[in-house]
Amino acid sequence: MNEEQYARRYPADEPAVYAFQLSAEPFIVIDARDSTAGVARYINEPSKGMRANARFELHPDFPKVKRAVCIALRDILVGEEILARYNATKGYYAEGKM
């Protein structure tokens, strides 16, 4: 979703639990709040001191194909949690607004 759609869905005082920002310019957020499809909604951001074992990238045909892909950074063991930084760049998420 774009910034206007995000602002309508998530008022400033409501946390965006299932949303993460892919880019700041243009502003793009993936939101899985109403979705039960796809395991990507269960990918968490690593806590302090933990390392990501995956990363998000925009689809190669973006913006025509408005999707992100999750790429493993190493072999992930059965039962291991998948961890990826939602937004590794400075911007909206880094400022604590999401």
C-alpha positions as CSV (number, residue, x, y, z in Angstrom):
1,M,0.0,0.0,0.0
2,N,1.1,3.6,-0.5
3,E,1.5,6.2,2.3
4,E,-2.1,7.5,1.9
5,Q,-3.6,4.0,2.2
6,Y,-1.4,3.2,5.2
7,A,-2.4,6.5,7.0
8,R,-6.1,5.6,6.5
9,R,-5.7,2.1,7.8
10,Y,-3.4,2.8,10.7
11,P,-4.1,5.9,12.8
12,A,-1.0,7.3,14.5
13,D,-2.0,5.6,17.9
14,E,-2.7,2.1,16.4
15,P,0.3,-0.2,15.9
16,A,0.8,-1.8,12.5
17,V,1.3,-5.3,13.8
18,Y,1.4,-7.1,10.4
19,A,2.8,-4.3,8.2
20,F,6.3,-3.6,7.2
21,Q,7.8,-1.0,5.0
22,L,9.8,-2.0,1.9
23,S,10.8,1.3,0.7
24,A,10.7,5.0,1.7
25,E,10.8,6.5,-1.8
26,P,8.4,5.5,-3.1
27,F,6.6,4.7,0.1
28,I,5.6,1.1,0.0
29,V,4.2,-1.0,2.8
30,I,3.2,-4.7,2.7
31,D,0.2,-5.3,5.0
32,A,-1.0,-8.8,6.0
33,R,-3.4,-7.8,8.7
34,D,-6.5,-9.3,7.0
35,S,-4.6,-12.2,5.4
36,T,-4.2,-15.8,6.5
37,A,-2.5,-16.8,3.2
38,G,1.2,-17.2,2.9
39,V,3.8,-18.0,5.6
40,A,5.6,-14.7,5.0
41,R,3.3,-13.0,7.5
42,Y,5.1,-15.0,10.3
43,I,8.6,-13.8,9.4
44,N,9.8,-11.7,12.4
45,E,12.3,-9.0,12.8
46,P,15.4,-10.0,14.8
47,S,15.7,-8.6,18.3
48,K,18.8,-6.7,19.4
49,G,21.8,-9.0,19.2
50,M,20.1,-11.4,16.8
51,R,21.1,-11.7,13.2
52,A,18.7,-11.9,10.2
53,N,18.8,-15.1,8.3
54,A,16.7,-13.8,5.4
55,R,16.1,-10.5,3.6
56,F,13.3,-8.9,1.6
57,E,13.7,-7.7,-2.0
58,L,11.2,-6.1,-4.3
59,H,10.2,-8.3,-7.2
60,P,12.4,-7.8,-10.2
61,D,9.5,-6.4,-12.2
62,F,8.4,-4.0,-9.5
63,P,6.3,-1.7,-9.6
64,K,4.4,-3.7,-12.3
65,V,4.4,-6.7,-10.0
66,K,3.8,-5.3,-6.6
67,R,5.4,-8.1,-4.5
68,A,8.4,-8.7,-2.4
69,V,10.4,-11.9,-2.2
70,C,12.1,-13.3,0.9
71,I,15.6,-14.7,0.3
72,A,17.4,-16.9,2.7
73,L,20.9,-15.6,3.6
74,R,22.0,-19.0,4.7
75,D,20.6,-22.5,5.1
76,I,17.7,-22.3,7.6
77,L,17.3,-25.3,9.9
78,V,13.9,-27.1,10.3
79,G,12.1,-25.4,13.2
80,E,14.3,-22.3,13.1
81,E,12.5,-19.0,13.1
82,I,12.9,-16.9,9.9
83,L,14.2,-13.4,10.7
84,A,14.4,-10.5,8.3
85,R,14.9,-6.8,8.8
86,Y,11.6,-5.2,7.7
87,N,13.4,-2.1,6.5
88,A,17.1,-2.0,6.6
89,T,17.2,1.6,5.4
90,K,16.6,4.8,7.3
91,G,13.1,6.2,6.9
92,Y,9.5,5.8,8.2
93,Y,10.1,2.6,10.1
94,A,13.5,3.6,11.5
95,E,11.8,6.7,13.0
96,G,9.5,4.5,15.0
97,K,6.3,5.4,13.2
98,M,5.3,1.9,12.3
